[in-house]
Amino acid sequence: MKHWTEEDFKQWLYGLKEDDGHAAECVECRGEMERLTLERRRMVAQPEVSSDFLAAQRRSIHQRLGDPIRNWMAVRWAVSAAVVLLVMLGITLNNVKRTPAISDEQLFSELAAMEQSAEPQAIAPIHKLFEE
């Protein structure tokens, strides 16, 4: 029989391959199987934690839950939202100040001038190119 490959050991470890008796005959493969078995047991074993440690951890959690400084999440969101609204208001007011106020009379006179002109306004810059 040939030695097991790494893939064979993985499949055996996860229960996807049955032991075909090779480990009983081969010292190397049996040693690898024992090493993998011990490693798996070590990895899935529950860590030993003392009850004093767990009690101290529980007390610390309860203390932090009751601490008013740590319960500022709602205040943080409110402050963030207020800052965003102030920035948006500032941008809006800045744009409002830049728009010039025009009177009705001035608007009507400009509209009448545009209507009476036979030449579109878009052509005026082109004329300036050819003026000497």
DSSP file (Angstrom, degrees, kcal/mol; ACC not computed):
  #  RESIDUE AA STRUCTURE BP1 BP2  ACC     N-H-->O    O-->H-N    N-H-->O    O-->H-N    TCO  KAPPA ALPHA  PHI   PSI    X-CA   Y-CA   Z-CA
    1    1 A M              0   0    0      0, 0.0     2,-0.2     0, 0.0     0, 0.0   0.000 360.0 360.0 360.0 148.9    0.0    0.0    0.0
    2    2 A K        -     0   0    0      1,-0.1     3,-0.1     3,-0.0    20,-0.0  -0.554 360.0 -93.8 -90.7 159.0    1.1    3.5   -0.6
    3    3 A H        -     0   0    0     -2,-0.2     2,-0.2     1,-0.1    -1,-0.1  -0.312  44.8-102.0 -67.4 151.8    1.4    6.2    2.0
    4    4 A W        -     0   0    0      1,-0.1     2,-0.1     2,-0.0    -1,-0.1  -0.480  34.8-133.1 -72.4 145.1   -1.5    8.6    2.6
    5    5 A T     >  -     0   0    0     -2,-0.2     4,-2.1     1,-0.1     5,-0.2  -0.381  28.7 -99.9 -88.8 174.2   -1.2   12.0    1.1
    6    6 A E  H  > S+     0   0    0      1,-0.2     4,-2.2     2,-0.2     5,-0.1   0.889 126.2  54.0 -61.4 -38.3   -2.0   15.3    2.9
    7    7 A E  H  > S+     0   0    0      1,-0.2     4,-2.4     2,-0.2    -1,-0.2   0.890 105.9  52.7 -63.9 -39.4   -5.4   15.3    1.1
    8    8 A D  H  > S+     0   0    0      1,-0.2     4,-2.4     2,-0.2    -1,-0.2   0.913 109.3  49.1 -61.6 -42.8   -6.1   11.8    2.4
    9    9 A F  H  X S+     0   0    0     -4,-2.1     4,-2.6     2,-0.2    -2,-0.2   0.902 110.4  50.7 -64.7 -40.5   -5.3   12.9    6.0
   10   10 A K  H  X S+     0   0    0     -4,-2.2     4,-1.9     2,-0.2     6,-0.2   0.936 111.6  47.1 -62.2 -45.8   -7.6   15.9    5.7
   11   11 A Q  H  <>S+     0   0    0     -4,-2.4     5,-3.3     1,-0.2     6,-1.0   0.900 113.5  48.2 -63.9 -40.0  -10.5   13.8    4.4
   12   12 A W  H ><5S+     0   0    0     -4,-2.4     3,-1.2     4,-0.2    -1,-0.2   0.910 109.4  53.4 -64.8 -41.2  -10.0   11.3    7.2
   13   13 A L  H 3<5S+     0   0    0     -4,-2.6    -1,-0.2     1,-0.3    -2,-0.2   0.862 112.6  43.4 -63.2 -36.7   -9.8   14.0    9.8
   14   14 A Y  T 3<5S-     0   0    0     -4,-1.9    -1,-0.3    -5,-0.2    -2,-0.2   0.334 119.4-107.8 -92.3   7.0  -13.2   15.5    8.7
   15   15 A G  T < 5S+     0   0    0     -3,-1.2    -3,-0.2    -4,-0.3    -2,-0.1   0.709  88.4 116.4  79.7  20.3  -14.8   12.1    8.3
   16   16 A L  S   <S+     0   0    0     -5,-3.3     2,-0.4    -6,-0.2    -4,-0.2   0.521  72.4  46.2 -96.9  -7.0  -14.9   12.0    4.5
   17   17 A K  S    S-     0   0    0     -6,-1.0     2,-0.2    -7,-0.1    -2,-0.2  -1.000  77.1-133.7-138.3 136.0  -12.6    9.0    4.2
   18   18 A E        -     0   0    0     -2,-0.4     2,-0.5     1,-0.1    -6,-0.1  -0.546  33.4-101.0 -84.3 151.6  -12.6    5.7    6.1
   19   19 A D        -     0   0    0     -2,-0.2    -1,-0.1     1,-0.1     0, 0.0  -0.624  30.8-163.1 -72.0 120.5   -9.4    4.2    7.6
   20   20 A D        -     0   0    0     -2,-0.5    -1,-0.1     1,-0.0    -2,-0.0   0.280  48.4 -98.2 -92.2  12.0   -8.4    1.5    5.1
   21   21 A G  S  > S+     0   0    0      3,-0.0     4,-0.8     4,-0.0     3,-0.5   0.404  94.5 116.8  90.2  -2.5   -6.1   -0.3    7.5
   22   22 A H  H >>  +     0   0    0      1,-0.2     4,-2.6     2,-0.2     3,-0.7   0.872  70.0  59.1 -66.5 -36.1   -2.9    1.3    6.2
   23   23 A A  H 34 S+     0   0    0      1,-0.3     7,-0.3     2,-0.2    -1,-0.2   0.799  98.9  58.9 -65.2 -27.6   -2.3    3.1    9.5
   24   24 A A  H 34 S+     0   0    0     -3,-0.5    -1,-0.3     1,-0.2    -2,-0.2   0.820 116.2  33.7 -69.1 -29.8   -2.1   -0.3   11.2
   25   25 A E  H << S+     0   0    0     -4,-0.8     2,-0.6    -3,-0.7    -2,-0.2   0.777 110.8  67.0 -94.3 -30.7    0.7   -1.4    9.0
   26   26 A C     X  -     0   0    0     -4,-2.6     4,-1.8     1,-0.2     5,-0.2  -0.836  57.4-164.6-103.9 121.4    2.6    2.0    8.4
   27   27 A V  H  > S+     0   0    0     -2,-0.6     4,-2.3     2,-0.2     5,-0.2   0.886  89.9  52.6 -69.0 -39.9    4.3    3.6   11.4
   28   28 A E  H  > S+     0   0    0      2,-0.2     4,-2.1     1,-0.2    -1,-0.2   0.937 112.3  43.1 -63.0 -48.4    4.7    7.0    9.6
   29   29 A C  H  > S+     0   0    0      1,-0.2     4,-2.4     2,-0.2    -1,-0.2   0.876 113.2  52.6 -68.1 -36.8    1.0    7.3    8.7
   30   30 A R  H  X S+     0   0    0     -4,-1.8     4,-2.3    -7,-0.3    -1,-0.2   0.909 109.6  49.6 -64.3 -41.1   -0.1    6.1   12.1
   31   31 A G  H  X S+     0   0    0     -4,-2.3     4,-2.5     2,-0.2    -2,-0.2   0.902 111.2  48.7 -63.1 -41.5    2.1    8.7   13.8
   32   32 A E  H  X S+     0   0    0     -4,-2.1     4,-2.6     2,-0.2    -2,-0.2   0.897 110.6  51.3 -65.9 -39.3    0.6   11.5   11.5
   33   33 A M  H  X S+     0   0    0     -4,-2.4     4,-2.3     2,-0.2    -2,-0.2   0.910 111.6  46.9 -63.7 -41.7   -2.9   10.3   12.4
   34   34 A E  H  X S+     0   0    0     -4,-2.3     4,-2.5     2,-0.2    -2,-0.2   0.908 112.1  50.4 -66.2 -41.9   -2.2   10.4   16.1
   35   35 A R  H  X S+     0   0    0     -4,-2.5     4,-2.3     1,-0.2    -2,-0.2   0.923 112.7  46.3 -61.8 -44.4   -0.6   13.9   15.8
   36   36 A L  H  X S+     0   0    0     -4,-2.6     4,-2.4     2,-0.2    -2,-0.2   0.884 111.7  51.8 -65.8 -38.7   -3.6   15.2   13.8
   37   37 A T  H  X S+     0   0    0     -4,-2.3     4,-2.3     2,-0.2    -2,-0.2   0.932 112.0  45.5 -64.0 -45.8   -6.0   13.6   16.3
   38   38 A L  H  X S+     0   0    0     -4,-2.5     4,-2.3     2,-0.2    -2,-0.2   0.900 112.6  51.3 -64.0 -40.7   -4.2   15.2   19.3
   39   39 A E  H  X S+     0   0    0     -4,-2.3     4,-2.1    -5,-0.2    -2,-0.2   0.905 110.2  49.2 -63.4 -41.4   -4.1   18.6   17.5
   40   40 A R  H  X S+     0   0    0     -4,-2.4     4,-2.1     2,-0.2    -2,-0.2   0.918 110.5  49.8 -64.8 -43.0   -7.8   18.5   16.8
   41   41 A R  H  X S+     0   0    0     -4,-2.3     4,-0.9     1,-0.2    -1,-0.2   0.897 111.0  50.4 -61.2 -39.8   -8.6   17.6   20.4
   42   42 A R  H  < S+     0   0    0     -4,-2.3     3,-0.2     1,-0.2    -1,-0.2   0.887 111.3  48.6 -65.4 -38.5   -6.5   20.5   21.5
   43   43 A M  H  < S+     0   0    0     -4,-2.1    -2,-0.2     1,-0.2    -1,-0.2   0.861 115.5  41.5 -72.2 -35.9   -8.2   23.0   19.2
   44   44 A V  H  < S+     0   0    0     -4,-2.1    -1,-0.2    -5,-0.1    -2,-0.2   0.515  88.5 113.0 -92.0  -4.1  -11.8   22.0   20.1
   45   45 A A  S  < S-     0   0    0     -4,-0.9    -3,-0.0    -3,-0.2    -4,-0.0  -0.427  74.3-113.9 -69.0 141.5  -11.1   21.8   23.8
   46   46 A Q        -     0   0    0     -2,-0.1    -1,-0.1     1,-0.1     2,-0.1  -0.558  33.4-114.6 -73.4 134.7  -12.9   24.4   25.9
   47   47 A P        -     0   0    0      0, 0.0     2,-0.6     0, 0.0    -1,-0.1  -0.397  28.6-111.5 -69.8 149.2  -10.4   26.8   27.6
   48   48 A E        +     0   0    0     -2,-0.1     2,-0.4     0, 0.0     0, 0.0  -0.725  41.0 176.9 -84.7 119.6  -10.3   26.7   31.3
   49   49 A V        -     0   0    0     -2,-0.6     2,-0.1     4,-0.0    -3,-0.0  -0.988  25.4-127.2-126.0 129.3  -11.7   30.0   32.8
   50   50 A S     >  -     0   0    0     -2,-0.4     4,-1.8     1,-0.1     5,-0.1  -0.360  16.0-125.0 -74.7 155.1  -12.1   30.5   36.5
   51   51 A S  H  > S+     0   0    0      1,-0.2     4,-2.3     2,-0.2     5,-0.2   0.795 111.1  59.8 -69.5 -27.7  -15.4   31.6   37.9
   52   52 A D  H  > S+     0   0    0      2,-0.2     4,-2.4     1,-0.2    -1,-0.2   0.910 104.9  48.9 -64.9 -41.8  -13.7   34.6   39.5
   53   53 A F  H  > S+     0   0    0      2,-0.2     4,-2.3     1,-0.2    -2,-0.2   0.930 112.3  47.9 -63.3 -45.3  -12.6   35.8   36.1
   54   54 A L  H  X S+     0   0    0     -4,-1.8     4,-2.4     1,-0.2    -2,-0.2   0.889 111.6  50.3 -63.4 -39.5  -16.1   35.4   34.7
   55   55 A A  H  X S+     0   0    0     -4,-2.3     4,-2.4     2,-0.2    -1,-0.2   0.913 110.9  48.7 -65.6 -42.1  -17.7   37.2   37.8
   56   56 A A  H  X S+     0   0    0     -4,-2.4     4,-2.2     1,-0.2    -2,-0.2   0.895 111.5  50.4 -64.3 -39.2  -15.2   40.1   37.4
   57   57 A Q  H  X S+     0   0    0     -4,-2.3     4,-2.1     2,-0.2    -2,-0.2   0.920 110.2  49.4 -64.2 -43.1  -16.0   40.3   33.7
   58   58 A R  H  X S+     0   0    0     -4,-2.4     4,-2.4     2,-0.2    -2,-0.2   0.907 110.7  50.1 -62.7 -43.4  -19.8   40.4   34.4
   59   59 A R  H  X S+     0   0    0     -4,-2.4     4,-2.3     1,-0.2    -1,-0.2   0.902 109.7  51.6 -61.7 -41.3  -19.3   43.1   37.0
   60   60 A S  H  X S+     0   0    0     -4,-2.2     4,-2.2     2,-0.2    -1,-0.2   0.894 109.7  49.4 -63.5 -40.2  -17.3   45.2   34.6
   61   61 A I  H  X S+     0   0    0     -4,-2.1     4,-2.1     2,-0.2    -2,-0.2   0.930 111.8  47.9 -65.1 -45.6  -20.0   44.9   31.9
   62   62 A H  H  X S+     0   0    0     -4,-2.4     4,-1.5     1,-0.2    -2,-0.2   0.871 111.2  51.4 -63.8 -36.5  -22.8   45.9   34.3
   63   63 A Q  H  X S+     0   0    0     -4,-2.3     4,-0.8     1,-0.2    -1,-0.2   0.919 110.9  47.4 -66.7 -42.7  -20.7   48.9   35.5
   64   64 A R  H  < S+     0   0    0     -4,-2.2     3,-0.3     1,-0.2    -2,-0.2   0.840 108.3  55.8 -68.8 -31.9  -20.2   50.0   31.9
   65   65 A L  H  < S+     0   0    0     -4,-2.1    -1,-0.2     1,-0.2    -2,-0.2   0.863 111.1  44.0 -66.5 -35.0  -23.8   49.6   31.0
   66   66 A G  H  < S+     0   0    0     -4,-1.5    -1,-0.2    -5,-0.2    -2,-0.2   0.571  87.2 107.9 -86.3  -9.2  -24.8   51.9   33.9
   67   67 A D    ><  -     0   0    0     -4,-0.8     3,-0.8    -3,-0.3     4,-0.5  -0.577  59.6-153.9 -73.0 118.6  -22.1   54.5   33.1
   68   68 A P  G >  S+     0   0    0      0, 0.0     3,-0.6     0, 0.0    -1,-0.2   0.754  89.0  65.2 -68.5 -22.3  -23.8   57.6   31.6
   69   69 A I  G 3  S+     0   0    0      1,-0.2     3,-0.4     2,-0.1    -5,-0.0   0.862 100.9  50.1 -67.5 -33.3  -20.7   58.7   29.7
   70   70 A R  G <  S+     0   0    0     -3,-0.8     3,-0.3     1,-0.2    -1,-0.2   0.610  96.6  71.6 -81.1 -11.9  -20.9   55.6   27.5
   71   71 A N    <   +     0   0    0     -3,-0.6     3,-0.3    -4,-0.5    -1,-0.2  -0.208  63.0 108.6 -97.2  43.6  -24.6   56.1   26.7
   72   72 A W     >  +     0   0    0     -3,-0.4     4,-2.7    -2,-0.2    -1,-0.2   0.199  37.2 109.9-101.4  14.2  -24.0   59.1   24.4
   73   73 A M  H  > S+     0   0    0     -3,-0.3     4,-2.1     1,-0.2    -1,-0.2   0.909  80.4  46.9 -60.4 -43.2  -24.8   57.3   21.2
   74   74 A A  H  > S+     0   0    0     -3,-0.3     4,-2.2     1,-0.2    -1,-0.2   0.894 112.6  50.1 -65.5 -38.7  -28.0   59.2   20.6
   75   75 A V  H  > S+     0   0    0      2,-0.2     4,-2.6     1,-0.2     5,-0.2   0.892 108.5  53.0 -66.8 -38.8  -26.3   62.5   21.5
   76   76 A R  H  X S+     0   0    0     -4,-2.7     4,-2.4     1,-0.2    -2,-0.2   0.929 110.3  47.2 -61.1 -45.0  -23.5   61.7   19.0
   77   77 A W  H  X S+     0   0    0     -4,-2.1     4,-2.5     1,-0.2    -2,-0.2   0.901 112.1  50.4 -64.1 -40.0  -26.0   61.1   16.2
   78   78 A A  H  X S+     0   0    0     -4,-2.2     4,-2.3     2,-0.2    -2,-0.2   0.914 111.5  47.5 -65.4 -42.3  -27.9   64.3   17.1
   79   79 A V  H  X S+     0   0    0     -4,-2.6     4,-2.3     2,-0.2    -1,-0.2   0.913 112.3  50.0 -65.1 -42.0  -24.8   66.4   17.0
   80   80 A S  H  X S+     0   0    0     -4,-2.4     4,-2.2    -5,-0.2    -2,-0.2   0.927 111.6  47.9 -61.9 -44.7  -23.7   64.8   13.7
   81   81 A A  H  X S+     0   0    0     -4,-2.5     4,-2.5     1,-0.2    -1,-0.2   0.895 110.7  51.8 -64.3 -39.6  -27.1   65.5   12.1
   82   82 A A  H  X S+     0   0    0     -4,-2.3     4,-2.4     2,-0.2    -1,-0.2   0.899 109.2  50.0 -64.4 -40.0  -27.0   69.1   13.4
   83   83 A V  H  X S+     0   0    0     -4,-2.3     4,-2.3     2,-0.2    -2,-0.2   0.915 110.8  49.4 -64.3 -42.7  -23.6   69.7   11.9
   84   84 A V  H  X S+     0   0    0     -4,-2.2     4,-2.4     1,-0.2    -2,-0.2   0.923 111.7  48.9 -62.7 -43.7  -24.7   68.3    8.5
   85   85 A L  H  X S+     0   0    0     -4,-2.5     4,-2.6     1,-0.2    -2,-0.2   0.897 110.3  51.1 -64.0 -39.8  -27.8   70.5    8.6
   86   86 A L  H  X S+     0   0    0     -4,-2.4     4,-2.5     2,-0.2    -1,-0.2   0.901 110.3  49.1 -64.2 -40.4  -25.7   73.6    9.4
   87   87 A V  H  X S+     0   0    0     -4,-2.3     4,-2.3     2,-0.2    -2,-0.2   0.932 112.6  47.4 -64.3 -44.4  -23.4   72.9    6.5
   88   88 A M  H  X S+     0   0    0     -4,-2.4     4,-2.4     1,-0.2    -2,-0.2   0.905 112.6  49.6 -63.3 -40.9  -26.3   72.4    4.1
   89   89 A L  H  X S+     0   0    0     -4,-2.6     4,-2.8     2,-0.2     5,-0.2   0.904 110.2  51.1 -64.0 -41.6  -27.9   75.6    5.4
   90   90 A G  H  X S+     0   0    0     -4,-2.5     4,-2.1     2,-0.2    -2,-0.2   0.905 111.0  47.4 -62.1 -42.7  -24.6   77.5    5.0
   91   91 A I  H  X S+     0   0    0     -4,-2.3     4,-2.0     2,-0.2    -2,-0.2   0.922 113.5  48.5 -64.8 -43.2  -24.2   76.3    1.4
   92   92 A T  H  X S+     0   0    0     -4,-2.4     4,-2.0     1,-0.2    -2,-0.2   0.933 113.3  45.9 -63.7 -46.5  -27.8   77.2    0.6
   93   93 A L  H  X S+     0   0    0     -4,-2.8     4,-2.0     1,-0.2    -1,-0.2   0.853 109.9  55.2 -66.4 -33.6  -27.5   80.7    2.1
   94   94 A N  H  X S+     0   0    0     -4,-2.1     4,-0.9    -5,-0.2    -1,-0.2   0.900 110.5  45.2 -65.1 -39.9  -24.2   81.3    0.4
   95   95 A N  H  X S+     0   0    0     -4,-2.0     4,-0.7     1,-0.2    -2,-0.2   0.842 109.8  55.3 -71.8 -32.9  -25.8   80.5   -3.0
   96   96 A V  H >< S+     0   0    0     -4,-2.0     3,-0.7     1,-0.2    -2,-0.2   0.892 104.5  53.6 -67.5 -38.6  -28.9   82.6   -2.3
   97   97 A K  H 3< S+     0   0    0     -4,-2.0    -1,-0.2     1,-0.2    -2,-0.2   0.812 104.3  56.2 -66.0 -29.3  -26.7   85.7   -1.6
   98   98 A R  H 3< S+     0   0    0     -4,-0.9    -1,-0.2    -5,-0.1    -2,-0.2   0.682  83.8  91.9 -80.6 -17.9  -24.9   85.4   -4.9
   99   99 A T  S << S-     0   0    0     -4,-0.7     2,-0.1    -3,-0.7    -4,-0.0  -0.676  79.6-129.8 -80.1 121.9  -28.1   85.5   -7.0
  100  100 A P        -     0   0    0      0, 0.0     2,-0.4     0, 0.0    -2,-0.1  -0.429  15.7-121.0 -73.5 144.3  -28.7   89.1   -8.0
  101  101 A A        -     0   0    0     -2,-0.1     2,-0.4     0, 0.0     0, 0.0  -0.680  30.1-165.9 -82.5 135.4  -32.1   90.6   -7.4
  102  102 A I        -     0   0    0     -2,-0.4     2,-0.1     4,-0.0     0, 0.0  -0.968  14.9-127.3-125.3 139.1  -33.7   91.9  -10.5
  103  103 A S     >  -     0   0    0     -2,-0.4     4,-2.1     1,-0.1     5,-0.1  -0.394  22.6-115.8 -81.6 162.0  -36.7   94.1  -10.7
  104  104 A D  H  > S+     0   0    0      1,-0.2     4,-2.6     2,-0.2     5,-0.2   0.893 114.9  53.4 -63.6 -39.7  -39.8   93.3  -12.8
  105  105 A E  H  > S+     0   0    0      1,-0.2     4,-2.2     2,-0.2    -1,-0.2   0.916 109.1  48.0 -63.0 -43.2  -39.3   96.3  -15.1
  106  106 A Q  H  > S+     0   0    0      2,-0.2     4,-2.2     1,-0.2    -1,-0.2   0.906 111.8  50.7 -65.1 -40.8  -35.7   95.3  -15.8
  107  107 A L  H  X S+     0   0    0     -4,-2.1     4,-2.4     1,-0.2    -2,-0.2   0.931 111.6  46.9 -61.5 -46.9  -36.7   91.7  -16.6
  108  108 A F  H  X S+     0   0    0     -4,-2.6     4,-2.3     1,-0.2    -1,-0.2   0.876 111.3  51.4 -66.0 -36.6  -39.5   92.9  -19.0
  109  109 A S  H  X S+     0   0    0     -4,-2.2     4,-2.2    -5,-0.2    -1,-0.2   0.901 111.1  47.7 -68.6 -38.4  -37.2   95.3  -20.8
  110  110 A E  H  X S+     0   0    0     -4,-2.2     4,-2.3     2,-0.2    -2,-0.2   0.903 112.1  50.0 -67.4 -39.8  -34.5   92.6  -21.3
  111  111 A L  H  X S+     0   0    0     -4,-2.4     4,-2.1     2,-0.2    -2,-0.2   0.906 111.0  49.2 -64.0 -40.6  -37.1   90.2  -22.6
  112  112 A A  H  X S+     0   0    0     -4,-2.3     4,-2.1     2,-0.2    -2,-0.2   0.903 110.5  50.5 -65.5 -40.8  -38.5   92.8  -25.0
  113  113 A A  H  X S+     0   0    0     -4,-2.2     4,-1.3     1,-0.2    -2,-0.2   0.899 111.3  48.6 -63.9 -40.5  -34.9   93.5  -26.2
  114  114 A M  H  < S+     0   0    0     -4,-2.3    -1,-0.2     1,-0.2    -2,-0.2   0.883 111.8  49.7 -65.9 -37.6  -34.3   89.8  -26.8
  115  115 A E  H  < S+     0   0    0     -4,-2.1    -2,-0.2     1,-0.2    -1,-0.2   0.860 111.2  48.0 -70.0 -35.5  -37.6   89.4  -28.7
  116  116 A Q  H  < S+     0   0    0     -4,-2.1     2,-0.3    -5,-0.1    -1,-0.2   0.712  91.5  94.1 -80.2 -20.6  -37.0   92.4  -31.0
  117  117 A S     <  -     0   0    0     -4,-1.3     4,-0.1    -5,-0.2    -4,-0.0  -0.562  61.5-157.3 -75.6 133.1  -33.4   91.3  -31.9
  118  118 A A  S    S+     0   0    0     -2,-0.3    -1,-0.2     2,-0.1    -4,-0.0   0.673  75.9  73.5 -81.0 -18.0  -33.3   89.3  -35.0
  119  119 A E  S    S-     0   0    0      1,-0.0    -2,-0.1     2,-0.0     5,-0.1  -0.834  87.2-119.2-102.2 131.7  -30.0   87.8  -34.0
  120  120 A P    >   -     0   0    0      0, 0.0     3,-1.3     0, 0.0     4,-0.4  -0.304  21.0-121.5 -65.3 152.3  -29.8   85.1  -31.2
  121  121 A Q  G >  S+     0   0    0      1,-0.3     3,-1.0     2,-0.2    -2,-0.0   0.770 107.3  68.9 -66.7 -25.6  -27.7   86.0  -28.2
  122  122 A A  G 3  S+     0   0    0      1,-0.2     4,-0.4     2,-0.2    -1,-0.3   0.715  93.6  58.0 -67.6 -19.3  -25.5   83.0  -28.7
  123  123 A I  G X> S+     0   0    0     -3,-1.3     4,-1.8     1,-0.2     3,-0.6   0.702  83.6  83.3 -84.0 -19.9  -24.0   84.6  -31.8
  124  124 A A  H <> S+     0   0    0     -3,-1.0     4,-1.5    -4,-0.4    -1,-0.2   0.874  89.1  49.9 -55.6 -44.0  -22.8   87.7  -30.0
  125  125 A P  H 3> S+     0   0    0      0, 0.0     4,-0.8     0, 0.0    -1,-0.3   0.855 108.0  55.1 -64.3 -31.3  -19.5   86.1  -28.8
  126  126 A I  H X> S+     0   0    0     -3,-0.6     4,-0.8    -4,-0.4     3,-0.8   0.904 104.5  53.2 -67.7 -39.5  -18.8   84.9  -32.3
  127  127 A H  H >X S+     0   0    0     -4,-1.8     3,-0.7     1,-0.2     4,-0.7   0.865 102.4  59.0 -61.2 -36.6  -19.1   88.4  -33.7
  128  128 A K  H 3< S+     0   0    0     -4,-1.5     3,-0.3     1,-0.2    -1,-0.2   0.771  97.5  61.5 -66.0 -24.7  -16.5   89.6  -31.1
  129  129 A L  H << S+     0   0    0     -4,-0.8    -1,-0.2    -3,-0.8    -2,-0.2   0.841 108.6  41.4 -67.4 -32.9  -14.0   87.2  -32.5
  130  130 A F  H << S+     0   0    0     -4,-0.8    -1,-0.2    -3,-0.7    -2,-0.2   0.493  89.6 106.7 -98.0  -3.0  -14.1   88.9  -35.9
  131  131 A E     <        0   0    0     -4,-0.7    -3,-0.0    -3,-0.3     0, 0.0  -0.509 360.0 360.0 -75.5 144.2  -14.1   92.5  -34.7
  132  132 A E              0   0    0     -2,-0.2    -1,-0.1     0, 0.0    -4,-0.0   0.408 360.0 360.0-105.8 360.0  -10.9   94.4  -35.2
